[in-house]
Amino acid sequence: DQEDLWLFNTVPCRSIFMKYSKKAKIEGISTLEYSVPLDGANINKKINVCTCKELSDLVASNDTCVKMMDDDTLDISDCDITSCYDGLQDITVCQGAPTFMSY
């Protein structure tokens, strides 16, 4: 079983992780293939809270609408979040101008 692979990406100014997919060969060279999990850019993942100001504010204020589901996932179904979407990350602070990135 391979460990997760973490990379720092300068565009969103943050680390992202990938999970091992399979062994592969590229032009005869043995490699390991990794990919971002399907839920890797979901806003309810603790590591992604920083990409949604509205959710970040709720977490910082210990709002009772935010509950833990497991070690890395938040239950935000009781929260009234209107400006954050899975796969869309606000990187305005990092870029210095209004910028959003999608996964």
Accessible surface in RSA format (square Angstrom, percent):
REM  Atomic radii and reference values for relative SASA: ProtOr
REM  Chains: A
REM  Algorithm: Lee & Richards
REM  Probe-radius: 1.40
REM  Slices: 20
REM RES _ NUM      All-atoms   Total-Side   Main-Chain    Non-polar    All polar
REM                ABS   REL    ABS   REL    ABS   REL    ABS   REL    ABS   REL
RES ASP A   1   193.62 135.6 110.72 110.2  82.90 196.0  45.75 107.7 147.86 147.5
RES GLN A   2    74.59  41.7  59.15  43.2  15.45  36.8   4.32   9.2  70.27  53.3
RES GLU A   3   150.71  86.5 138.40 104.7  12.31  29.3  59.24 114.6  91.47  74.7
RES ASP A   4    58.31  40.8  39.23  39.0  19.07  45.1   8.39  19.7  49.91  49.8
RES LEU A   5    71.32  39.7  70.30  50.3   1.02   2.6  71.32  50.1   0.00   0.0
RES TRP A   6   131.27  52.7 108.93  52.7  22.34  52.5  93.31  49.8  37.95  61.6
RES LEU A   7    80.69  44.9  75.44  54.0   5.25  13.2  80.69  56.7   0.00   0.0
RES PHE A   8   131.26  65.7  99.11  61.4  32.15  83.7  99.11  60.1  32.15  92.0
RES ASN A   9    53.77  37.1  48.82  47.2   4.95  11.9   9.32  22.4  44.45  43.0
RES THR A  10   103.19  73.4  92.29  93.6  10.90  26.0  66.30  89.0  36.89  55.8
RES VAL A  11    84.02  55.3  81.10  73.4   2.91   7.0  84.02  73.0   0.00   0.0
RES PRO A  12     6.63   4.8   0.00   0.0   6.63  24.1   0.00   0.0   6.63  41.2
RES CYS A  13    61.70  46.7  41.22  46.0  20.48  48.1  16.83  42.6  44.87  48.4
RES ARG A  14    28.72  12.1  24.73  12.6   3.99   9.5  20.37  27.8   8.35   5.1
RES SER A  15    47.60  40.2  40.29  53.8   7.31  16.8  15.74  33.5  31.86  44.6
RES ILE A  16    27.77  15.8  26.42  19.7   1.35   3.2  27.77  20.0   0.00   0.0
RES PHE A  17    28.85  14.4  27.36  16.9   1.48   3.9  27.36  16.6   1.48   4.2
RES MET A  18    31.50  16.3  31.50  20.8   0.00   0.0  12.65  10.8  18.85  25.0
RES LYS A  19    96.35  47.0  96.16  59.0   0.19   0.4  61.24  55.1  35.11  37.4
RES TYR A  20    70.55  32.9  47.32  26.9  23.23  60.4  37.43  28.1  33.12  40.8
RES SER A  21    52.90  44.7  20.23  27.0  32.68  75.3  20.35  43.3  32.56  45.6
RES LYS A  22   112.47  54.9 109.79  67.4   2.69   6.4  56.08  50.5  56.39  60.1
RES LYS A  23   155.69  76.0 135.95  83.4  19.73  47.0  79.29  71.4  76.40  81.4
RES ALA A  24    27.77  25.5  16.04  24.7  11.73  26.7  25.76  36.3   2.01   5.3
RES LYS A  25   149.05  72.7 118.92  73.0  30.13  71.7  78.60  70.7  70.46  75.0
RES ILE A  26   108.18  61.6 105.17  78.4   3.01   7.3 107.89  77.7   0.30   0.8
RES GLU A  27   171.90  98.7 127.27  96.3  44.63 106.3  57.87 111.9 114.04  93.1
RES GLY A  28    59.81  73.8   0.00   N/A  59.81  73.8  30.97  85.0  28.84  64.6
RES ILE A  29   117.88  67.1 114.46  85.3   3.42   8.3 117.88  84.9   0.00   0.0
RES SER A  30    83.82  70.8  61.45  82.0  22.37  51.5  41.83  89.1  41.99  58.8
RES THR A  31    42.67  30.4  32.10  32.5  10.58  25.2  38.78  52.1   3.90   5.9
RES LEU A  32    78.13  43.5  56.02  40.1  22.11  55.6  56.02  39.3  22.11  59.5
RES GLU A  33    73.41  42.1  68.22  51.6   5.20  12.4  26.68  51.6  46.74  38.2
RES TYR A  34    47.70  22.3  26.77  15.2  20.94  54.5  14.98  11.3  32.72  40.3
RES SER A  35    55.80  47.2  51.83  69.2   3.97   9.1  36.65  78.1  19.15  26.8
RES VAL A  36    57.48  37.8  39.18  35.5  18.30  44.1  39.18  34.0  18.30  49.6
RES PRO A  37    30.22  22.0  16.56  15.1  13.66  49.7  26.69  22.0   3.53  22.0
RES LEU A  38   190.02 105.8 157.18 112.4  32.85  82.6 161.07 113.1  28.96  77.9
RES ASP A  39    56.11  39.3  54.26  54.0   1.85   4.4  21.08  49.6  35.03  34.9
RES GLY A  40     9.46  11.7   0.00   N/A   9.46  11.7   0.78   2.2   8.68  19.4
RES ALA A  41     8.98   8.3   8.33  12.8   0.66   1.5   8.62  12.1   0.36   1.0
RES ASN A  42    35.08  24.2  35.08  33.9   0.00   0.0   0.00   0.0  35.08  33.9
RES ILE A  43    11.45   6.5  11.45   8.5   0.00   0.0  11.45   8.2   0.00   0.0
RES ASN A  44    33.22  22.9  33.22  32.1   0.00   0.0   5.27  12.7  27.96  27.0
RES LYS A  45    27.03  13.2  27.03  16.6   0.00   0.0  10.41   9.4  16.62  17.7
RES LYS A  46    98.88  48.2  84.69  52.0  14.19  33.8  45.55  41.0  53.34  56.8
RES ILE A  47    69.49  39.5  53.40  39.8  16.09  38.8  61.98  44.6   7.51  20.4
RES ASN A  48     0.86   0.6   0.86   0.8   0.00   0.0   0.11   0.3   0.74   0.7
RES VAL A  49    17.90  11.8  17.90  16.2   0.00   0.0  17.90  15.6   0.00   0.0
RES CYS A  50    95.06  71.9  65.41  73.0  29.64  69.7  43.70 110.7  51.36  55.4
RES THR A  51     8.28   5.9   4.12   4.2   4.16   9.9   5.48   7.4   2.80   4.2
RES CYS A  52     3.13   2.4   0.56   0.6   2.57   6.0   3.13   7.9   0.00   0.0
RES LYS A  53   143.46  70.0 134.63  82.6   8.83  21.0 110.80  99.7  32.66  34.8
RES GLU A  54    45.91  26.4  36.91  27.9   9.00  21.4  31.49  60.9  14.42  11.8
RES LEU A  55     0.00   0.0   0.00   0.0   0.00   0.0   0.00   0.0   0.00   0.0
RES SER A  56    30.27  25.6  26.68  35.6   3.59   8.3  25.45  54.2   4.82   6.8
RES ASP A  57    70.71  49.5  65.49  65.2   5.21  12.3  28.03  66.0  42.68  42.6
RES LEU A  58    36.33  20.2  36.02  25.8   0.31   0.8  36.32  25.5   0.01   0.0
RES VAL A  59    55.65  36.6  49.10  44.4   6.55  15.8  50.90  44.2   4.75  12.9
RES ALA A  60    85.18  78.3  49.67  76.6  35.51  80.8  61.04  86.0  24.14  63.9
RES SER A  61    79.57  67.2  48.03  64.1  31.54  72.7  51.31 109.3  28.26  39.6
RES ASN A  62   127.84  88.2 106.49 102.9  21.35  51.4  31.67  76.2  96.17  93.0
RES ASP A  63    52.65  36.9  41.05  40.9  11.60  27.4   9.04  21.3  43.61  43.5
RES THR A  64   121.55  86.4 108.33 109.8  13.22  31.5  83.51 112.2  38.04  57.5
RES CYS A  65    18.16  13.7  14.35  16.0   3.81   9.0  15.01  38.0   3.15   3.4
RES VAL A  66    29.09  19.1  12.17  11.0  16.93  40.8  12.17  10.6  16.93  45.9
RES LYS A  67    94.23  46.0  88.56  54.3   5.67  13.5  86.36  77.7   7.87   8.4
RES MET A  68   108.16  56.0  79.23  52.4  28.92  68.9  66.19  56.3  41.97  55.6
RES MET A  69   123.94  64.2  85.95  56.9  37.99  90.4  85.56  72.7  38.38  50.8
RES ASP A  70    77.60  54.4  64.05  63.8  13.54  32.0  45.45 107.0  32.14  32.1
RES ASP A  71   130.97  91.7 120.04 119.5  10.94  25.9  38.50  90.6  92.47  92.2
RES ASP A  72    70.40  49.3  70.29  70.0   0.11   0.2  27.89  65.6  42.51  42.4
RES THR A  73    11.66   8.3  11.66  11.8   0.00   0.0   9.82  13.2   1.84   2.8
RES LEU A  74     8.46   4.7   7.90   5.6   0.56   1.4   7.90   5.5   0.56   1.5
RES ASP A  75    44.81  31.4  42.50  42.3   2.31   5.5   7.03  16.6  37.78  37.7
RES ILE A  76    31.56  18.0  25.00  18.6   6.56  15.8  25.00  18.0   6.56  17.8
RES SER A  77    94.10  79.5  55.36  73.9  38.74  89.2  54.40 115.9  39.70  55.6
RES ASP A  78    99.44  69.7  68.85  68.5  30.59  72.3  22.58  53.1  76.87  76.7
RES CYS A  79    17.73  13.4   0.00   0.0  17.73  41.7   1.32   3.4  16.41  17.7
RES ASP A  80   125.18  87.7 102.62 102.1  22.56  53.3  41.56  97.8  83.63  83.4
RES ILE A  81    36.33  20.7   9.09   6.8  27.24  65.6   9.09   6.5  27.24  73.9
RES THR A  82    96.17  68.4  76.83  77.9  19.34  46.1  61.22  82.2  34.95  52.8
RES SER A  83    71.69  60.6  51.72  69.0  19.97  46.0  42.91  91.4  28.78  40.3
RES CYS A  84    18.57  14.0   3.81   4.2  14.76  34.7   4.55  11.5  14.02  15.1
RES TYR A  85   125.96  58.8 121.91  69.4   4.05  10.5  94.02  70.7  31.94  39.4
RES ASP A  86    89.96  63.0  63.10  62.8  26.86  63.5  22.80  53.7  67.16  67.0
RES GLY A  87    14.79  18.2   0.00   N/A  14.79  18.2  14.07  38.6   0.72   1.6
RES LEU A  88    64.59  36.0  58.99  42.2   5.61  14.1  58.99  41.4   5.61  15.1
RES GLN A  89     2.19   1.2   2.19   1.6   0.00   0.0   0.18   0.4   2.02   1.5
RES ASP A  90    52.86  37.0  39.31  39.1  13.55  32.0  10.27  24.2  42.59  42.5
RES ILE A  91     9.82   5.6   5.56   4.1   4.25  10.3   9.82   7.1   0.00   0.0
RES THR A  92    42.06  29.9  41.07  41.6   0.99   2.4  38.02  51.1   4.04   6.1
RES VAL A  93   150.16  98.8 126.27 114.3  23.90  57.6 132.81 115.4  17.36  47.1
RES CYS A  94    43.58  33.0   8.36   9.3  35.23  82.8  17.85  45.2  25.74  27.8
RES GLN A  95    79.68  44.6  50.24  36.7  29.44  70.1   9.36  19.9  70.32  53.3
RES GLY A  96    70.74  87.2   0.00   N/A  70.74  87.2  36.90 101.3  33.84  75.8
RES ALA A  97    51.31  47.2  47.21  72.9   4.10   9.3  51.31  72.3   0.00   0.0
RES PRO A  98   121.42  88.5  97.51  88.9  23.91  86.9  97.94  80.9  23.49 146.0
RES THR A  99    43.67  31.1  39.34  39.9   4.33  10.3  35.17  47.2   8.51  12.9
RES PHE A 100   117.78  58.9  89.26  55.3  28.51  74.2  89.26  54.1  28.51  81.6
RES MET A 101    38.19  19.8  34.32  22.7   3.87   9.2  25.84  22.0  12.35  16.4
RES SER A 102    86.61  73.2  62.00  82.7  24.61  56.7  25.96  55.3  60.66  85.0
RES TYR A 103   105.32  49.2  39.31  22.4  66.01 171.8  72.63  54.6  32.69  40.3
END  Absolute sums over single chains surface
CHAIN  1 A     7090.4       5530.3       1560.1       4120.4       2970.0
END  Absolute sums over all chains
TOTAL          7090.4       5530.3       1560.1       4120.4       2970.0
